[in-house]
């Protein structure tokens, strides 16, 4: 588009009714709507996992991942 460009940055995730929470060795999708599907993406857009439960797989790769579900997406940093 015409005009000055904003500096590069990582945008904040869209606020969703659900959120990620670390519980011990697993990530839990709190307030996850029953029967809905989530997708876990790499930053390059590759689907790493899909599920319908409120718990993400334990063997997540390190780095920044995107969890997409109803109402938006949230970033997840796995160290």
C-alpha positions as CSV (number, residue, x, y, z in Angstrom):
1,X,0.0,0.0,0.0
2,X,1.0,3.6,-0.4
3,X,2.6,5.5,2.5
4,X,5.0,4.7,5.2
5,X,5.3,1.1,6.6
6,X,5.2,0.2,10.2
7,X,8.3,-1.4,11.6
8,X,8.4,-5.2,11.7
9,X,6.8,-6.7,14.8
10,X,4.8,-9.7,16.0
11,X,1.2,-8.8,16.5
12,X,-0.5,-9.7,19.7
13,X,-2.9,-12.6,19.5
14,X,-6.6,-12.0,19.1
15,X,-8.4,-12.2,22.4
16,X,-10.4,-15.4,22.5
17,X,-12.8,-16.9,25.0
18,X,-10.3,-19.7,25.5
19,X,-6.7,-19.4,26.6
20,X,-3.6,-21.6,27.0
21,X,-2.3,-22.5,30.4
22,X,0.7,-24.6,31.3
23,X,-0.1,-27.4,33.8
24,X,2.9,-29.5,34.7
25,X,4.3,-31.0,31.5
26,X,1.3,-30.2,29.3
27,X,-0.5,-27.3,27.8
28,X,-4.2,-27.0,28.5
29,X,-6.8,-25.0,26.5
30,X,-8.8,-23.4,29.3
31,X,-12.5,-22.7,28.5
32,X,-12.2,-24.8,25.4
33,X,-15.7,-25.2,23.8
34,X,-16.7,-28.9,23.7
35,X,-16.7,-30.5,20.3
36,X,-14.6,-27.8,18.6
37,X,-11.4,-28.5,16.7
38,X,-8.0,-26.8,17.2
39,X,-5.1,-26.7,14.9
40,X,-1.5,-26.3,15.9
41,X,0.7,-24.5,13.3
42,X,4.4,-23.7,12.9
43,X,5.2,-20.1,12.0
44,X,5.6,-21.3,8.4
45,X,2.0,-22.4,8.3
46,X,2.6,-26.2,8.5
47,X,0.0,-28.0,10.5
48,X,1.7,-29.9,13.3
49,X,-1.3,-31.3,15.1
50,X,-5.1,-31.2,15.2
51,X,-7.4,-32.2,18.1
52,X,-10.7,-31.9,19.8
53,X,-9.6,-32.3,23.4
54,X,-8.5,-29.5,25.7
55,X,-4.9,-30.8,26.1
56,X,-2.2,-30.3,23.5
57,X,0.3,-33.1,22.7
58,X,3.3,-33.4,25.0
59,X,5.9,-33.7,22.3
60,X,5.7,-30.1,20.9
61,X,8.7,-28.8,19.0
62,X,10.6,-25.9,20.5
63,X,9.9,-22.4,19.2
64,X,6.9,-20.2,18.5
65,X,3.7,-22.1,17.6
66,X,0.2,-20.9,16.7
67,X,-2.9,-22.5,18.2
68,X,-6.0,-21.7,16.1
69,X,-9.5,-22.4,17.2
70,X,-12.9,-20.9,17.4
71,X,-12.8,-17.1,17.6
72,X,-9.1,-16.7,16.8
73,X,-5.6,-17.8,17.5
74,X,-2.9,-17.6,20.2
75,X,0.8,-17.8,20.2
76,X,2.6,-20.5,22.2
77,X,6.3,-20.3,23.0
78,X,7.8,-23.8,23.7
79,X,11.3,-23.7,25.3
